[in-house]
Amino acid sequence: MSPPWERAQRYQRTMRENGYRSIRALARATGEDHSRMARVLRVSKLPEAVLAALREHAGNARVRAYFTEKRLRQMVAKKRTETAMLREIERVTGGGEDVVVGAGLPPPGP
């Protein structure tokens, strides 16, 4: 399954390209639950810099595991600052190179 930030972007693009004026219209057309779509679309309310950082680290297993749809919606609801969100992403990534969980290698040093 794709990460929530990618699903939110896909839903937005589909709405825009097909002229759907509401989440319910999109849900009817795709056969998906409209409340589920609405929850995923809340992720798109994150600042663009945060979404860009998530896309940049999408291959990082820690990022994909930590930044669940629920966690991202919490970040939106708490109205955290962009800087705080970016720091959280940096902390999860180890502050540097992407580290694949379970690869048997220690995380990069300082």
N, C-alpha and C positions, 0 to 999 in steps of 0.2 A: 504494500500500500504506500502511496506517496505521502510525504510529510504534509501536515496541515497547511503550511504556508503555500505549498504548490497547489493543493486542492482549492484553497481560497482564490488564488490567482486564476486557476482554470475556470472556476464558477463565474468570476467577474468577467473574464474574457468571453465566455459563452453567453452571458447575459448581454454584454455589449454588442457582440457580433451578430446575435440573433434577434436583437431588439426586445428582449424580455424586460418588462417594466417592473416586475416583482419577483421575489424569491419563490412565491407560490407558482407563478407561471413557469419559471425554470424547473421547479420540482415536478410539476405536471408533465412537462415535456420530456424530462429525463427519467421519470418514474421513481425519483428519490424522495425521501421524507423532507418536507420543507423546513421543519424545525431543526433537523440535523444540518441542513444546508445553511440555515441562519447562524447556527453556532460556529460552523467552519468559517463563514464569511466575516465573523467578528475579528478573526485573526488579521484580516486585511486592514484593520484600523490601527495596527502597529505602525510606528514611524517607518518611512521608506528605508532609512539607514539600517534599522533593525532587520527588516525583511531582507535587505541586501546581504547583511552579515549571515543570516540564516541560510540564504541561498548559497553563499560562498562556502559555508561549512556543511552543506547538505550531505556530503559523503562521510562526515565524521559520525561514527556510531554513537558516541556520547551525546552529541547534539540531537540526533534523531530520537534517542531514548529519553533524554531529559526534557526537551521542548515539545511536549505532547500538546495536542489541541487544548486540553484542559489548562495546562500551564500557561500557554500563550493567551488564552482567554482571561486568565487571572491577571496577567501582566497588563492587558488592556483595561480590565475593570479597575485595577488599583491605580491606574493613571501614573505609573512610574515614569520617571524621566527617561529620555532617550539614552542619556549617558549611563544611567544605572542599568538599563536593559543591555546595552552594548558591553558593559563590564561583566554582566552575568554570562553572556555568550562567551566572552574571552576566558572567564574562569572555567567554564565547562570544557572549552577546547584545550585547556592547559596553557592558555596564553601564547600559543605559538602554533607549531605544525599540528595538523590533524593527526590524532592517534586513534588507531582502530582498536576498540576494546577486544581483549582476548587474543591479540596478535602475538603475545608472548614477549613483547619488547617493552622495556620500561619507558615511561613518558620522557620526552626530551628534557634535558637539564636546563637550568637558568641561563 
